[in-house]
Amino acid sequence: MKKRIVRYLKHITITFLFLAISAILFGLYHGASLHYGDHPSRMNLDKDGPYVFYENDATLSVNYLRGNKNDGFYTSTKKYAMNEPIPGSCYFPLEDTTFDFTIDTKLETPKTIYTDGNPIVAISDIESGYKTFRDFLIQQNVIDTNLNWTFGKGHLVLIGDFVDRGFSTTQVLWFVYKLEQEAKKVGGLVHFIIGNHELKNMQAKFGAASQKYLGVSAILGKQQHDLYSQTSVSYTHLTLPT
């Protein structure tokens, strides 16, 4: 009798594990993600930004989110002429840190073939994970711990899918923007090759995007697709081949 009960429980356990693993694999295949112990700061919107939009042919608006759920949110906005250097600062709430850069509206189309023999570091599928992206670059000696470019004339190749799923899309994109500027000053290059997730965002397909950015667009008084529309500096930055 005891052996029959043990055998029965064993069969039940194996069946349960099989169904659980099948459900997890099915969910991951269809774009689900698994989270445990997510830090509450991931949804902090205070200081989030900048979100930069073309007002017209001569003016940009630079927007930062301010506030919290209890007191409400609002947008801090400044307008700049497009022919002037525009200061930008990006806040990472999980570590209470920022990095600075200059918003430059002058866009150049780079070459697509290079034969300079300089070193290459390539990475893909960061999926809005700013900390993972940053720490990888530090470990590979592409940047130092102060986030400064140290890769000389090397090529950093970003092979798509740097957005969606995570909570640091804005930080990741502006960090790439910062690195592009620093690399260029010393003869290095950053190549951002868009993947299917970048394309989805530009096509207003947000099934894999964090709900955080639905809230961001609402506070800005825009639709979510406006974050990557032709009026957004992020759009021109993503679509220009680099």
Beta strands, then each sheet from edge to edge (+ up, - down):
strand 1: 51-54
strand 2: 59-68
strand 3: 72-81
strand 4: 86-92
strand 5: 97-103
strand 6: 120-123
strand 7: 155-159
strand 8: 189-193
sheet 1: 1+ 2- 3+
sheet 2: 4+ 5-
sheet 3: 6+ 7+ 8+
end
